[in-house]
Amino acid sequence: NEEKEMMKMMSEDFKVKLPPVKRVAVKILNVVSPGEFYFTSECREEEILDYQKMIQYKFKPTSVEQDIDHVWKVNEKCLVHHELKTAWREFFRAIVVKELKDKTYTLFLIDFGIEITSFAHHMSIMPEQFKTFPAGAIKAHLFGITHPLNTIDSSWPQSTLELFQNLINKFKMHCVSVFLQDNLEGDSLPVILWGVVKKN
């Protein structure tokens, strides 16, 4: 079937002599396409969750007037009050991606690798103390796999996106090997993504 054929082609592609690489255990945070997905190191997962809890306890928003009147700029960091995988809102560290209409913005949650849309009145100025902790989400793309049209702006075929997501979902654990000798695409790391099977 299509899935087996793709796996066979990928295995054939990697029958080249590659340097020994280290596999790092990771948690997949968000999958956009084979050319863009986000993970965090498994060894940092608990640390990031603890930091997220700490933000809730320590962050004291500035005056509502100050945050509402603030002119947000692209790439500016903020704290956004948002509901994510829970029944209540929390403050998340984010970066402004794009300004939309009616005081709404596209934001990227830097610790969870997810884009959201938020109204300005849910955004707060990020205190300096929250800017120093390294972002939890790491952006990556599959090493040696290119878009079928070899362009950055074109969307991946839906069948490819579904197949890639299904392959990831087949495994409860994952590892990555980073290939820094590959041509870096901006802030994205070239990786081989491994599915891990735990032996009984």
ABEGO torsion letter per residue (X at the ends): XAAAAAAAAAAAAAABBBBBBBBBBBBBABBABAABBBBBBAAAAAAAAAAAAAAAAABBBBBAAAAAABBBBBGBBBBBBBBBGBABBBBBBBBBABBBBGGBBBBBBAAAGBBBBBBAAABBBBBAAAAABBBABBBBBBBGBBBAAGBAABBBBAAAAAAAAAAAAABABBBBBBBAABBBBEABBBBBBBBBBBBX
